[in-house]
Amino acid sequence: MQTLEALARDARALANGDVVPAAPLTGAESEVARQLQICNACRYCEGFCAVFPAMTRRLEFPKADIHFLANLCHNCGACLHACQYAPPHEFAVNIPQSMAQVRGQTYMDYAWPPALGRLYERNGLTLSLALAAGLALFLSLAVALKGTLWSAPGGDFYGIFPHNLLVGLFAPVFLFATLALALGVRRFWRDVTPATSGAPLTPPATAEAADAVLRLKYLDGGHGDGCHNEDDAYTLARRRCHHLTFYGFLLCFAATSVATLYHYLLGQAAPYDLPSLPKLLGAVGGVSLSLGTAGLWRLNLRRHPLHGDAAQKPMDRGFIALLFLTSTSGLALWWARGTPAMALMLCLHLGAVMALFATLPYGKFAHGIFRTAALLKYAIEKRLPSRLRLGAD
């Protein structure tokens, strides 16, 4: 990450018409560049995913291209198991692992504010659970002081926490998370512009990238049989669990959004009953999110050690755990509604949700945002004539 002094120096150089020297590669970036040079000579995996056709359009790999390709990688593991130069070969080519290490670095490099980039290294399972528990405890103590912790005020959530108080607690956290992610991916998009040379965004490119994101196209292992996991066998479990998690999260978010419209436009306050739209969306989304995150946790524990960056596992598991706690506590709150346990379950659920929002800009959620940007860049680039006339898109 450049310092303020370095940024000022580069700005002065640009103003004077001088050439700004390229930022030196880190150790992880240099390793990716080394391996990609080998892959470019071999090109056995050219048809596996978007990374390799994009790679063949390049002869050299500066920092911008390395960041672009690293975030384009879906870490399915197919190229590792197909590679004749993989460990224990002396070339030690391991694209999934080296790309994962650079992805973790890009999350820190593009964090906003920059000073908080190091939170990616500390945002692990222990921190996530401790933050959720601490917030839930704080809310429980606040309710206990009111004497309503073990009461059921007619199943009315706002009888425990007034609506305006909840908005005041969650809106700033959510807006900050959205702003931080937007500014981070904006910088990433600007910096990897050499991948597309400033080419315009077109509807066909947008549609192709959206299709790849919504179908998780590149979690098919290159042949449609799925990803490798703890052994050489293919499995679609990772893709399916990601789908359950992704669409479960979207349904839960949609339930909250529709409930907001119910509250402000229709004057109907929560909680809602079946068959109302917020309840239907929330119930289906909560079950889907619970199943998906439980599956991802199991797969993460069994993941082949060569497939990813071991240093990022605490961050991965922290994010999975918060998603699981958010969904299961929401379902438990539905079950506890109208019982003396409702207030306590509401505190637990709100604590999990607030912890999730607070860690969104500095946790594994960022990978979906940066990968979407990389897929969009790839969809734009493949429509441009290749300057090298190598490979096939």
N, C-alpha and C positions, 0 to 999 in steps of 0.2 A: 504494500500500500504506500502510495506516495505521501510524503510529508507536505505541509503547507509551503515550506521553503522550496521544495522541488517543483510544486505546482506553479509557484510564482516565477521560478526560474524558466520553466517551460513557456509560460505565458509571455515573458519578456522576449524569449527567443522567437516565438511565433510573430510577435509584434515587429521584430526587427527583420523578419524574413529568413531567419536561420532555420536549419534543420534540427528538429528536436530528436535527440537520440532515443531509440527504443528502450523501454524499461527492461532491465535484465531479467532473465528467467529464474524462477525459484528452482530448488532442487526437484520438487514434484513436477513442475512444468518441463524442466529439462529431460526428465525421465520419460514423460509422455512424448516429447519431440523425438527422442531416440527411438522409442518403440514404434512410432508412426512411420519413421523412415524405413524401418525393417518391414512393416506392414505394407508400405507403398511399393516395396520391391517384390513382395510375395503376392499380395492381393488375392489370396485364396478366399477370404471372407467378404469379398466385395458385395455379394448379394445378401448378406446377413441382415443389415439394418441401415439406417440413414448415415451412420458415422463413416462407413467405408467409401460409399460413393462420394461423399463430401470430402473425404481425405484425398481421393485420387485427383481432385481438382487443384491440389497444392503440391509443390515440390519442397517448400520450406514451411516451418510451423512456428511463426512468431506468437507472442503472448495472446493476442486477440483471437487467433485461430484455435489455439489450444483451449482457451476458455469456451469458445463456441462448440468445439467438438466434444469436450468433456461434459457439457450440459446436454448435448445431443444424445449421449450414451445412456441407455436404459438399464445397464448392468444386468443383462439377461444371462450372461455367462457362456453363451454359445461359442463365441470366438476363442475363449480360453481353452475350451475342450477340443476345439477343432485345430488349434494352432500347433504346428510341428516345432515351433521355437519356444513354447511355453516351458516354465520350470518343470524338470531340472535342467533343461537345455541351457547352455552358457549364455544365450541371448536373453533368457529370462523375460520373455514377452508376456505380459499380463495386462491386457488393455482394461478389463473391468476394474481391477484394483487401482491401477495408476490413474484412470479417469476419475474414480471415486475420490481419490486423494485431492486431485485438482478441484473437483466440484466443491469439496469442503472448504478449500482455500478461497474459491470465488465467492461463496456465501459470506465469508468474513471480509473479503476485499470490497464487496459491494454493499455491505451493511450500512444502514443510515440510522442515526448519526454514525460516522466512521468509528468513533471512540467505543461504540458498543459492539463492534465486530467480534471482539474476543468472547462475547457471550456464547457464540456458537460452540466454543470449546468447553464451556462450563454448563451448558444447557443439557444436562443428562437426566437419567432416570431419577436419581436421588433428588436433584433440584426440582424437577417437575412435580414429583409426588409431595415433596416438602412444601412447595409453594401452594399446591392445591389444598393440602391439609391445613396449612397455616391460615389461608383465606377462609376455609370452612370453619375453622375454630374461632376466628375473629367474628364471623357472622353469627355463629352459635352463641358466643358470649354476649353479643349485642342483643340477640333475641331473648336470651336467658335473663338479662337485666330488665327486660320488659315484662318478664313472667309469662311469656307465651311459647317457651321452647317445647313444652309437652302439652300443648293445646291444639285444637283443630277448629279454628274460627270459620266453620261452615265451608271448609275447602277453599277458602278465599286466600290466594297467594298475597294479594295486596293488603290483607289484614295483618300480614306478618311483615312484609316490606312494601311500603308505599310505592306506587308506580314511578313517581317522579324521582324517588331515591334510587331505584334500580336503573333508570335512564341516566342519572347523574353518575352512577358507578361504572356502568358498562360502556356508555357512548364514548367517553374520552379514550378508554383503552382500545376499543375497536377502531376508532378513527386514527389513533396513533399507529396501530398495527398496519392499517391499510395504507397510510401515508408512507411509513417506513419501507414497506414492501414495494410500493409504487416507485419511490425515488431510487431504491436499489436496483430494480429491474430496468428503470429508465437509463441509469448509468451503464448497466450491462449492455443494453440494446445499442447505445451510442458507441460503446467501445468495440463491439464486435461488428460494427458496420463494414469494415473491410471485407467481411464474408460476403456481402452483397453489393459492395461498392455504391451504396446509396440508391440502389434500385427501388422503384416505388412498390408499395404494397398493393397487390391486386386481389380482386375477389376470388379467383381460382386458387391462389396461394393461401389465402385465408381459409377457404373451405377445406383445402387439403390438410393444413395444419390442425384445424378444428377436428377433422375426422381422425387424425392420428392421436390427438389428445383424448377424445371422447371414447375411442375404441381401444386405447392403449396398444396401438398397432405394433409397436416395437418391443412388446413383451411376449412376442410369439416365438422367440428363440431362433429367428431367422428362417424357419421352415414351417411355422404354424403349429408346431408341437409343444410350444411353451418353453419356459426357462429351465436351466439346470439348477439343482438345489444342492443337497448334501452329497450327491453322487453324480454319475454321468447320465442318469435318466432324465428325460424331459418330463416336465409337468406344467399344466396350466393353472395350478393352484395359486401361484403368485399373481397372475393376471386377474383371476376371479376374485381373490381377496382384495386386490387394489380396486376393482370395480365396485365391490360391495362397500368398501370404505369411502371411495370417491363419491359415488352416487348417494350413499347414506348421509354423508356430510352435506351434500347439496340439498337433499330433501329436508334435513333438519334446519338448514339455513332458510330454505323456502318456507318452512313452517313458521319460523320466527318472523319472517318478512310479512307473510300473510296475516299473522296475528297482530302485527303492528298496524296493518291496514284495518283489520277488524276493530282495533281499539280506537284509532283516531278518526276513521271515516264512518264506521257503523256504530260507534259508541258501545261496543260489546267488550267487556273486560274479561281477562283470563281468570280462571282456567276455562277451557272449552271442552265440550263433550263430543263423543261420536254422534253422528257422522260429520261433524264440522270439518272443513278443509284443513285448518291448522292441526287438529288432532290426527287426521288421517296421514298427513304428510309427516308429522312428528313421529307417529307410531311406526310407520314403515321405515322411515329414515333411521330411527333409533335402533330397531332390530337389525337392519342392514349394517349400520355402523358397528354395532356390537359384534356381529358375526365376522365382518371383514377385519376388524382390528385384532380379534382373537386369533384369526387365521394368520395374519401378518406377524403377530408375536411368535406363534409356533414356527413359522417359516424362518423368522429372523434367528431364532435359537438354533435352527438346523442348517443355516446357510453355510455353504462351503467356505472355509477361511480364506481361500484365494480369490473369492468373488468380490470382495469389497474392502473398505478401509475399516480395520478393527477399531481405530480411534474414534470413529463416528457411531459405533454401536450404542453407547449410552444416549446420544442425542436421538437416534432412531427410536430406541425403546421408550425414551421419555415422551416423545410425540405420540407414539402408539398408545402408551398408557393413558395419557390425558384424553385422547379421543375415546378410548374404551370407558374411562371413568365418566366422561361427559354423557355418553349414550346410555350406559347402564344406570347411572344415577337419575337420569331423566325418566327412564322407564320405571325405576323404583319409586320415583316421586308420584308418578301416575297411580301406581299400586297403593301408595300410602296416603293418597288424597282422602281427606275426611277422617283420618285416624290421628291419634296423638303423636305419631311419628312424622307427620307431614312437615312440620316446621324444621325438624332436624334434617330430613331428607332434602328439603329445599335449600338449606344452608350448604349441605354437601354438594348438591348439584351446582349451585351458584359459585361455590369455591372452585370446582373443576372447570367450569366455563370461563371464569375470570382468569384462572391460571393458563388455560389454553390460549385465550386472546393475548395475554401479556407476553407469552413466549412465541407467538406466531412469527414475528419478524426475525427471530434469532434461533429458529429450530428447523426441523426437517420439512415443515410446510413450504419453506422457500424453494425446495427442489422442484415442486410442481410449477411454480411461477417461472423460474429460470428455464426449466425444460420446455415449457410452452413457448417462451420467447425464442429459444434455440430452434425448435421445430418450425416456427414461423419464418425464421431466417433461412432455414434449409429449404423450405417450400419456395421462397423467393429466389434463392440462389440457383436451384436446379432448373429454373426457367431461363436463366441467363446462358449465353454461349460460353462454353468452357474455354478459357484462354490457353489451357494446356492440351485440349482435345484428348484427354485421357479418361478412361473409365466410361461407365454408363450409369445414368440416373434412372 
